[in-house]
Amino acid sequence: MKKGQVYEGIIEKVEFPNKGIVPVPEEGRNVIVKNGIPRQKIRFCVNKFRKGQAEGRLLEVLEKSPLETREPVCGLFPACGGCMYQTMAYEEQILMKTRQVKEIMDAAVEGDYVFEGVRKSPKEFAYRNKMEFSFGDEYKDGPLSLGLHKKGSTYDVLTASDCKLVHEDLTKILMCVLNHFKDLGAGYYKKMQHVGYLRHLLLRRGDVTGEILVNLVTTTQEEHEMQPLVEKLLSLSLEGMIVGILHILNDSWSDVVQSDETRVLYGQDYYYEKLLGMDFKITPFSFFQPNTKGAEVLYQIVRDYIGDIRDLTVFDLFSGTGTIGQVLAPVAKKVIGVEIVEEAVDAAKENAVHNGLSNCEFIAGDVFKVLDEIEEKPDVIVLDPPRDGIHPKALPKILDYGVDRIVYISCKVTSLARDLEMMQARGYKVEKCVAVDQFAGTVHVETVVLLSHKNLIA
């Protein structure tokens, strides 16, 4: 088997997150091909070898999978990289994710544990309360586009005029912004040449409140009068209500949404969302679970897993806007949250006051450093780290507390599996695990694990 060779085969199964396993009998080996659906017959090209494992690029779907029992709901499927599994019945998506998570957890967990499957998202479509759209073109030197990247591409951008992951309000706003800048003839920022103006459109909408925050991200390489765009946006017929329009200036070379300067063009630089009866103030860059209704399912599980915390101090590490900590605070002695994004911590503090919680403390900083400065000791720890898991220098410090119970929430189960190795070596046992499908239609899933210290079990 060599690079460039083209084969046909059937995807035997899809491993997390979207690695299709395709047997090639004539070569006596399997090839990993991403972006397919189990049991599709595909044509693919071998394009690399990683640690002896052949990887291929999907060229064409020759025959649909018997699992593809419905028509796509979005006109961009399957070219768009936003969704993977629209044509699979939702029940089949859940079954596939259940197998994926269980396989990884079974391999990572020492001894017996209870696996409680995957809970469904309360909403299969229009569930995302946040979306980062990119400016670009659909093909080289094509007209301006605004939306999501083509599957497997870091350059080509498809206009998300029909995205079913978000509320229709956000689609109307996207098309308004795109048409405005098309009429102006403004260009997008080219990542390789570091030239251009338009970068991203970051939209956030409260699923419960309907409040909308519009964030236009550009470089400083051009100047345009923004008031006409503001007036167009405010004249849109929306189910929700725009409460803030921001112009975020970003001259960074890296392709991330960040701010060198933020200008408020209209309203305010935050919006409110409700979750489990509490109000949460959310700013452009603060972390908040992207599926509000799914987050309620997730946090109910965390409450159940953490058990009785009366008279106990809870550390909420990687706390974002403090949602988990505040959900737990009414029954805890004290909650201390640590989060590296300062504006998220500011929002968490305001949220706690707004929700009448006096036993919450939120600290801005790196978990690795902040733990040395906190005098209190936790009785229980909740971990909700970024996608790549916990830094290997921070995890030993967390485990040094030797608390009886740890609840770990992970948006990437392979990172969780890696961290479990150290946690189990330090005397923790995985009691039970459940996943929540926060990201219906996509390859992602949220996983929650309860760990107990061996001293508690003994």
HUJONOR-V488188 format. One line per field, one symbol per residue. ss: DSSP state (~ for helix, > for strand, _ for the rest). psi: psi as a letter, one per 30 degrees, with the letter a starting at -180 (. if undefined). A space follows every 50 residues. Layout:
ss: ???
psi: ???
//
This chain:
ss: _____>>>>>>>>>>___>>>>>>____>>>>>>______>>>>>>>>>> __>>>>>>>>>>>____>___________>_______>_~~~~~~~~~~~ ~~~~~~~~_____>>>>>>________>_>>>>>>>>______>>>>>>> ______>>>______>_~~~~~~~~~~~~~~~~~___>_>____>__>>> >>>>>_____>>>>>>>>________~~~~~~~~______>>>>>>>>>_ __________>>>>>>>__>>>>>>__>>>>>>_______>~~~~~~~~~ ~~~~~~______>>>>>_____~~~~~~~____>>>>>>__~~~~~~~~~ ~~~~_____>>>>>__~~~~_________>>>>________~~~~~~~~~ ____>>>>>>__~~~~~~~~~~~~~__>>>>>>>>>_________>>>>> >>>~~~~_
psi: klkfkklklkjelklkehjkjjkieffhllkkjlglkkgkklklkkflkj hfkkklkkekjeklkffigllkfkffkgekgelegefkkeeeeeeeeeee eeeeeeffkkaklkkgakklkfkelhfkgkkjkkkblflkgllkljblkk kgkgekkkkifgkgflkfeeeeeeeeeeeefeefgkllkjeefhklekdl jjkkkkeefgkkkkjkklagflkkkfeeeeeeeffkjleakkfkkkjkkj gkfkiljlkekkkjfkblhllklkkhglkkkklegkkkkfjeeeeeeefe eeeeefajgkglkkkjkhfbggeeefefefglekkjkkkfjefeeeeeee eeeeghjfgkkkkklkeeeefffkelklfkkkkillegakkffeeeeeff fhlekkkkkkgjfeeeeeefeeeefggkkjelkllkifikfaflkkkkkk kkkfeee.
//
